[in-house]
Amino acid sequence: MAPLNAPERRLTSLFLDMVAAERGGAANTLEAYSRDLDDLTGYLATRKRTVSSATTADLRAYLAALADRGLAASSVARRLSAIRQLYRFLCAEGHRADDPAAIIEGPKRGRPLPKVLSIAEVDQLIAAARQAVEVRWATELGRLRALRLMCLLELLYATGLRISELIALPASAARRDDDMLIVRGKGGKERLVPLNDAAKSAMRDYRAALAKWNGEGDRASQSKWLFASFGEAGHLTRQHAARELKELAVAAGLRAEQVSPHVLRHAFASHLLHNGADLRVVQTLLGHADISTTQIYAHVLDERLKSLVRDLHPLSEG
């Protein structure tokens, strides 16, 4: 990839600054935009073009090149979204007189239904986590890790939080006996999420064990995070949380690829709808800005109902 020149870097930097300042873009979002736009700028350089001089044909050629690289339609669509936003910004700010991305259509793709665990499978996970807590651990740290995983699992399924929201919860979240959590979501927006008794109990048990561990001088004693990283500053990472959940899945008799933090978020939403929850309520609990995002869970329920009729109705074709 050709190196980026200073003017092109300046234009994309101005766009990223706007996303951060005006939209409250998270660090992960900004990193993804930066990576995607760097890739675009590098490709344009091979055609002796820049962001400032690119035509619609250049952008279409770039998208075709992405497909040739083997990128999924969803990944190409995400790149196109970043490109569209960049050029809308450049036009609005007077850096370009035209928008070469305005008439480009995205790749046709069917929206996949989210992976969802059944209620019985979630029960298997919780049972496996509870069994791990009850093991006679050789060390206090081993039991503490088991309690942390139990707390993480119960909170994910009880609240439907994004894993980024969960690991960023402050330690004070478990110091009160409130029935609600205050969660800071995308764009810095706050929302209230109710807690059930199982989640509150798991938090109390975990925090009590952590307090005991902290009494032995661990650096987590000063941590401001609920899910502190033992032995080092900061909180549990998304990757570490996902890895622990996959190990728990195997212990529960499930396939590792069936379980992830996001799958538990899906399970939370679809199980609520299955039991009669209003779609708008689920939207609020998940922190979705647009109800169309939440409607995908209604499609999951629709597919299950269709499957039941197809398989169980006496007049269905065998």
Helices and strands as residue ranges (DSSP letters): H 6-23, H 27-46, H 56-68, H 73-92, H 119-134, H 140-159, H 163-167, G 171-174, E 180-184, G 186-188, E 190-194, H 197-214, G 219-222, H 238-251, G 256-258, H 261-274, H 279-286, H 291-312
